[in-house]
Amino acid sequence: MRILMVLAHPLEDSFAASVARLAKETLEGRGHTVDMLDLYREDFDPRLTMAERGSYFSERYDAQASGCIARLKAADGLVLVFPQWWFNFPAILKGFFDRVFAPGVAFEHDPAGGRIIPRLGNIRLFWALTSTGSPWWVVHLYMGNPVRRLLKRGIAAFCAKGLDFRMLALHDMDRATEGKRKRHLERVRALVSRI
């Protein structure tokens, strides 16, 4: 399987980067091909330009977005690795969705109106490996797990059909001990080994 792994963290020595490295090594060790798209290292510009928005429904993209679109279309699976900040995506990842998961690429509108038609039939696996500074109960009970809802019910469901969606999160990251981080990395390894 060809996996597009998207990493969204500015620090090369971050826990998210460790998760991405481990997931990549595990996948490649099992014979998969991993295309690592490190949004910060590749200097991805998350801003939707005036030109892009002006041609949003006519399928015209700049060189950077076109390159990412080609990588997404070449993949069988998508693995996102990112921290949750303020119960949401890092801005660079949100910009990736805005610029790359565009009409004509990830979905199209039904000409009769209302319905969104998924276009990412090549994506069979859509996973998120994430962390949050808040405890589990705050994310789930108080906030309603907004990132999972957005990914599963919004982006994944509107862009592909019948895919394997999973999200694995390390909660309370700001107070996580070395032992807790190591145990989480082992959970990542075990989960990714199933692909």
Backbone hydrogen bonds in HBPLUS format (Angstrom, degrees):
<---DONOR---> <-ACCEPTOR-->    atom                        ^
c    i                          cat <-CA-CA->   ^        H-A-AA   ^      H-
h    n   atom  resd res      DA  || num        DHA   H-A  angle D-A-AA Bond
n    s   type  num  typ     dist DA aas  dist angle  dist       angle   num
A0033-THR N   A0001-MET O   3.02 MM  32  6.30 158.4  2.07 148.8 155.7     1
A0076-ASP N   A0002-ARG O   2.70 MM  74  5.23 168.4  1.72 150.1 154.4     2
A0077-GLY N   A0002-ARG O   3.17 MM  75  6.43 144.1  2.30 151.9 151.8     3
A0003-ILE N   A0033-THR O   2.77 MM  30  6.10 169.6  1.78 169.4 169.7     4
A0035-ASP N   A0003-ILE O   2.81 MM  32  6.13 169.1  1.82 167.6 171.2     5
A0004-LEU N   A0077-GLY O   2.89 MM  73  6.22 168.9  1.90 156.2 155.1     6
A0079-VAL N   A0004-LEU O   2.95 MM  75  6.28 162.7  1.98 149.0 152.7     7
A0005-MET N   A0035-ASP O   2.96 MM  30  6.03 159.6  2.00 141.3 148.1     8
A0037-LEU N   A0005-MET O   2.73 MM  32  5.89 178.5  1.73 171.0 171.3     9
A0006-VAL N   A0079-VAL O   2.85 MM  73  6.29 154.0  1.92 153.7 162.5    10
A0081-VAL N   A0006-VAL O   2.80 MM  75  6.05 162.4  1.83 166.3 162.4    11
A0007-LEU N   A0037-LEU O   2.97 MM  30  6.23 155.9  2.03 137.9 145.2    12
A0039-LEU N   A0007-LEU O   3.03 MM  32  6.13 148.5  2.13 161.3 166.4    13
A0008-ALA N   A0081-VAL O   2.93 MM  73  6.33 155.6  1.99 166.9 173.3    14
A0014-SER N   A0011-LEU O   3.28 MM   3  5.26 157.0  2.34 111.6 110.1    15
A0018-SER N   A0014-SER O   3.11 MM   4  6.49 148.8  2.21 140.5 149.0    16
A0018-SER N   A0015-PHE O   3.06 MM   3  4.95 115.2  2.49  92.1 108.1    17
A0019-VAL N   A0015-PHE O   2.89 MM   4  6.24 154.6  1.96 152.6 159.5    18
A0020-ALA N   A0016-ALA O   2.91 MM   4  6.21 159.8  1.95 150.9 156.2    19
A0021-ARG N   A0017-ALA O   2.91 MM   4  6.13 161.5  1.94 149.2 154.0    20
A0022-LEU N   A0018-SER O   2.99 MM   4  6.15 168.3  2.00 150.5 153.7    21
A0023-ALA N   A0019-VAL O   2.89 MM   4  6.05 165.6  1.91 153.1 157.6    22
A0024-LYS N   A0020-ALA O   2.87 MM   4  5.97 161.8  1.90 150.2 155.5    23
A0025-GLU N   A0021-ARG O   2.89 MM   4  6.10 168.6  1.91 154.4 157.5    24
A0026-THR N   A0022-LEU O   2.91 MM   4  6.05 161.0  1.95 150.4 156.1    25
A0027-LEU N   A0023-ALA O   2.90 MM   4  6.06 165.0  1.92 150.7 154.9    26
A0028-GLU N   A0024-LYS O   2.89 MM   4  6.06 171.5  1.90 156.5 159.2    27
A0029-GLY N   A0025-GLU O   2.86 MM   4  5.91 146.4  1.97 140.6 150.6    28
A0030-ARG N   A0026-THR O   3.16 MM   4  6.40 126.2  2.46 136.7 149.5    29
A0030-ARG N   A0027-LEU O   3.02 MM   3  5.18 139.8  2.18 100.1 111.9    30
A0032-HIS N   A0027-LEU O   3.07 MM   5  5.38 159.1  2.11 146.9 140.3    31
A0031-GLY N   A0028-GLU O   3.05 MM   3  5.04 161.4  2.08 106.7 109.2    32
A0042-GLU N   A0038-ASP O   2.88 MM   4  5.99 151.0  1.97 162.1 171.2    33
A0044-PHE N   A0039-LEU O   2.87 MM   5  5.14 174.2  1.87 163.8 163.4    34
A0043-ASP N   A0040-TYR O   3.02 MM   3  4.91 158.4  2.07 103.4 108.8    35
A0053-ARG N   A0049-THR O   2.95 MM   4  6.21 167.8  1.97 154.6 157.7    36
A0054-GLY N   A0050-MET O   2.82 MM   4  5.90 154.1  1.88 146.1 154.3    37
A0055-SER N   A0051-ALA O   3.05 MM   4  6.23 135.0  2.26 140.7 151.0    38
A0055-SER N   A0052-GLU O   3.22 MM   3  5.25 132.6  2.46  94.6 106.8    39
A0056-TYR N   A0053-ARG O   3.26 MM   3  4.75 164.6  2.29 103.9 103.1    40
A0058-SER N   A0055-SER O   2.97 MM   3  5.21 160.8  2.01 113.1 119.2    41
A0066-SER N   A0062-ASP O   2.83 MM   4  5.94 160.9  1.86 157.2 163.8    42
A0067-GLY N   A0063-ALA O   2.95 MM   4  6.09 151.8  2.03 144.9 151.3    43
A0068-CYS N   A0064-GLN O   3.20 MM   4  6.51 159.1  2.24 149.1 154.0    44
A0069-ILE N   A0065-ALA O   2.83 MM   4  6.03 155.2  1.89 152.3 160.2    45
A0070-ALA N   A0066-SER O   2.95 MM   4  6.14 157.5  2.00 146.8 151.9    46
A0071-ARG N   A0067-GLY O   3.15 MM   4  6.41 153.1  2.23 141.3 148.3    47
A0072-LEU N   A0068-CYS O   2.92 MM   4  6.18 153.2  1.99 148.2 155.6    48
A0073-LYS N   A0069-ILE O   2.88 MM   4  6.12 160.6  1.92 153.9 159.0    49
A0074-ALA N   A0070-ALA O   3.04 MM   4  6.16 132.4  2.27 137.9 149.7    50
A0075-ALA N   A0072-LEU O   3.22 MM   3  5.35 156.6  2.27 103.8 110.9    51
A0124-ARG N   A0076-ASP O   2.65 MM  48  5.80 169.4  1.66 163.5 160.0    52
A0078-LEU N   A0125-LEU O   2.77 MM  47  6.02 160.1  1.80 148.0 153.6    53
A0127-TRP N   A0078-LEU O   2.86 MM  49  6.29 162.8  1.89 162.0 165.8    54
A0080-LEU N   A0127-TRP O   2.85 MM  47  6.21 164.7  1.88 150.4 153.0    55
A0129-LEU N   A0080-LEU O   2.73 MM  49  6.06 167.8  1.74 169.1 172.6    56
A0082-PHE N   A0129-LEU O   3.16 MM  47  6.67 149.8  2.25 149.7 158.6    57
A0084-GLN N   A0131-SER O   2.69 MM  47  5.97 148.9  1.78 161.5 171.6    58
A0085-TRP N   A0088-ASN O   3.01 MM   3  5.39 144.5  2.14 142.8 146.7    59
A0088-ASN N   A0085-TRP O   3.11 MM   3  5.39 130.5  2.36 104.2 116.2    60
A0093-LEU N   A0090-PRO O   2.95 MM   3  5.46 129.5  2.21 113.1 125.8    61
A0094-LYS N   A0090-PRO O   3.09 MM   4  6.46 160.3  2.13 155.7 162.0    62
A0095-GLY N   A0091-ALA O   2.87 MM   4  6.09 155.9  1.93 150.1 156.7    63
A0096-PHE N   A0092-ILE O   3.02 MM   4  6.23 138.6  2.20 131.0 141.9    64
A0097-PHE N   A0093-LEU O   3.04 MM   4  6.44 157.0  2.09 151.7 155.9    65
A0098-ASP N   A0094-LYS O   2.92 MM   4  6.23 162.2  1.95 148.8 154.2    66
A0099-ARG N   A0095-GLY O   2.87 MM   4  5.97 158.6  1.91 149.5 154.1    67
A0100-VAL N   A0096-PHE O   2.84 MM   4  5.61 156.7  1.89 148.8 155.4    68
A0101-PHE N   A0097-PHE O   3.02 MM   4  4.96 141.6  2.17 120.7 132.5    69
A0105-VAL N   A0102-ALA O   2.99 MM   3  5.42 156.2  2.05 131.8 136.5    70
A0106-ALA N   A0102-ALA O   2.99 MM   4  5.72 152.9  2.07 154.5 162.9    71
A0104-GLY N   A0107-PHE O   2.67 MM   3  5.75 153.2  1.74 161.9 170.0    72
A0119-ARG N   A0106-ALA O   2.90 MM  13  4.85 157.8  1.95 126.1 119.5    73
A0108-GLU N   A0117-ILE O   2.87 MM   9  5.16 137.3  2.05 137.8 151.1    74
A0117-ILE N   A0108-GLU O   2.70 MM   9  5.16 178.8  1.70 169.0 168.6    75
A0110-ASP N   A0115-ARG O   2.93 MM   5  5.32 173.3  1.94 155.1 153.7    76
A0113-GLY N   A0110-ASP O   2.76 MM   3  5.31 158.9  1.81 119.5 127.0    77
A0120-LEU N   A0159-CYS O   2.81 MM  39  5.55 151.2  1.89 165.8 175.3    78
A0123-ILE N   A0120-LEU O   3.12 MM   3  5.68 153.6  2.20 114.2 120.8    79
A0164-ASP N   A0124-ARG O   2.83 MM  40  6.18 161.1  1.87 142.8 145.0    80
A0126-PHE N   A0164-ASP O   2.85 MM  38  5.97 173.9  1.86 150.0 150.3    81
A0166-ARG N   A0126-PHE O   3.23 MM  40  6.71 148.9  2.33 139.4 144.6    82
A0128-ALA N   A0166-ARG O   2.88 MM  38  6.35 144.6  2.01 144.8 156.4    83
A0168-LEU N   A0128-ALA O   2.88 MM  40  6.33 159.5  1.93 166.2 171.4    84
A0130-THR N   A0168-LEU O   2.91 MM  38  6.23 168.1  1.92 159.6 163.7    85
A0170-LEU N   A0130-THR O   3.00 MM  40  6.49 145.9  2.12 134.5 142.9    86
A0132-THR N   A0170-LEU O   2.91 MM  38  6.32 153.2  1.98 161.9 159.7    87
A0173-MET N   A0132-THR O   2.89 MM  41  5.70 171.2  1.90 143.6 141.8    88
A0172-ASP N   A0134-SER O   2.76 MM  38  4.61 150.6  1.85 123.1 120.2    89
A0138-VAL N   A0135-PRO O   3.13 MM   3  5.52 126.6  2.43 106.6 119.3    90
A0139-VAL N   A0135-PRO O   3.23 MM   4  6.57 167.0  2.25 158.9 161.8    91
A0140-HIS N   A0136-TRP O   2.86 MM   4  6.01 176.5  1.86 167.2 168.1    92
A0141-LEU N   A0137-TRP O   2.83 MM   4  5.17 136.0  2.03 124.9 138.3    93
A0142-TYR N   A0137-TRP O   3.27 MM   5  6.78 147.9  2.38 148.3 157.0    94
A0143-MET N   A0138-VAL O   2.89 MM   5  6.16 152.1  1.97 161.8 170.7    95
A0145-ASN N   A0139-VAL O   2.68 MM   6  5.14 159.6  1.72 156.9 149.5    96
A0149-ARG N   A0145-ASN O   3.17 MM   4  6.45 164.8  2.20 155.3 160.0    97
A0150-LEU N   A0146-PRO O   2.89 MM   4  6.08 166.9  1.90 153.1 156.4    98
A0151-LEU N   A0147-VAL O   2.93 MM   4  6.10 167.6  1.94 153.4 156.9    99
A0152-LYS N   A0148-ARG O   2.82 MM   4  5.86 171.5  1.83 157.8 160.1   100
A0153-ARG N   A0149-ARG O   2.87 MM   4  5.41 142.7  2.01 137.9 149.2   101
A0154-GLY N   A0150-LEU O   3.11 MM   4  4.85 131.0  2.37 111.3 124.0   102
A0155-ILE N   A0150-LEU O   2.92 MM   5  6.37 150.8  2.00 163.5 168.7   103
A0156-ALA N   A0151-LEU O   2.73 MM   5  5.75 166.1  1.75 162.5 167.2   104
A0157-ALA N   A0152-LYS O   3.19 MM   5  6.04 139.7  2.36 134.4 145.3   105
A0158-PHE N   A0154-GLY O   3.00 MM   4  5.81 151.6  2.08 147.6 155.3   106
A0159-CYS N   A0155-ILE O   3.12 MM   4  5.99 124.3  2.45 141.2 153.5   107
A0159-CYS N   A0156-ALA O   3.25 MM   3  5.33 145.4  2.38  99.6 109.5   108
A0160-ALA N   A0156-ALA O   3.03 MM   4  5.89 146.8  2.15 157.8 160.4   109
A0175-ARG N   A0172-ASP O   3.03 MM   3  5.76 154.9  2.09 120.4 127.3   110
A0176-ALA N   A0173-MET O   3.16 MM   3  4.86 166.6  2.18 101.9 106.0   111
A0181-ARG N   A0177-THR O   2.99 MM   4  6.31 161.2  2.03 154.2 159.0   112
A0182-LYS N   A0178-GLU O   2.93 MM   4  6.17 156.3  1.99 149.2 155.9   113
A0183-ARG N   A0179-GLY O   2.94 MM   4  6.17 159.5  1.99 148.7 154.2   114
A0184-HIS N   A0180-LYS O   2.99 MM   4  6.21 151.7  2.07 144.6 152.4   115
A0185-LEU N   A0181-ARG O   2.98 MM   4  6.26 156.9  2.03 147.6 153.7   116
A0186-GLU N   A0182-LYS O   3.02 MM   4  6.35 147.9  2.12 145.7 154.4   117
A0187-ARG N   A0183-ARG O   3.03 MM   4  6.38 145.0  2.16 141.3 150.8   118
A0187-ARG N   A0184-HIS O   2.99 MM   3  4.96 117.6  2.39  94.5 110.4   119
A0188-VAL N   A0184-HIS O   2.88 MM   4  6.26 152.7  1.95 151.9 160.1   120
A0189-ARG N   A0185-LEU O   2.90 MM   4  6.19 164.4  1.92 148.9 152.7   121
A0190-ALA N   A0186-GLU O   2.93 MM   4  6.13 164.4  1.95 147.1 151.4   122
A0191-LEU N   A0187-ARG O   2.91 MM   4  6.05 164.7  1.93 149.8 154.1   123
A0192-VAL N   A0188-VAL O   2.88 MM   4  6.00 176.7  1.88 162.6 163.7   124
A0193-SER N   A0189-ARG O   2.95 MM   4  5.97 140.7  2.11 142.8 153.3   125
A0194-ARG N   A0191-LEU O   3.05 MM   3  5.60 157.4  2.10 112.0 119.1   126
A0195-ILE N   A0192-VAL O   3.15 MM   3  5.63 163.1  2.18 113.2 118.4   127
